[in-house]
Amino acid sequence: MATFTKFESFVEALAEKTHNLGSDTLELYLTNTEPSVSADTNKSELPTEIAYTNLDSDPTSRQFTATTSAQTSGTYTLDATDIVLTASGGTVGPFQYVVIFNQTAAADEVIGYYDYGSPVTLQSGETFTVTFDADGILTIA
């Protein structure tokens, strides 16, 4: 199971109304270099993104909106449908980190990333599923 880490800037951006996690378009960003949780605040500051030449023909396949954005007894949960990425026409990767950023926000502010523990390379025809665990993408209590 991948480990989720939130960016430090996400906390301030959330408090200052940068994100509307219930309706904004969120997007995945794949990289093989670990992002800096204390320094990276938006997509342009992230490590080099891998080439998507052979990954799905439609870039919106990496975009998603929340399926759950709600609080119960003061605990907020954000969740979404798992995303399946498919290599087609060649290899994709390697990548180890799957970053979530807010594509709707003015500066593409970052939220957090999943560390898969080791680099992943997809061969043509192979799929990779970004699984948002049973507790959702993130929980704020």
Sequence and secondary structure as in RCSB ss.txt:
>XXXX:A:sequence
MATFTKFESFVEALAEKTHNLGSDTLELYLTNTEPSVSADTNKSELPTEIAYTNLDSDPTSRQFTATTSAQTSGT
YTLDATDIVLTASGGTVGPFQYVVIFNQTAAADEVIGYYDYGSPVTLQSGETFTVTFDADGILTIA
>XXXX:A:secstr
  EEEE HHHHHHHHTT   TTTS EEEEEESS   TTT  BGGGSS B   TTB S GGGGEE  SEEEEETTE
EEEE   EEEEB SS EEEEEEEEEEESSSTT BEEEEEEEEEEEEE TT EEEE   TT SEEE 
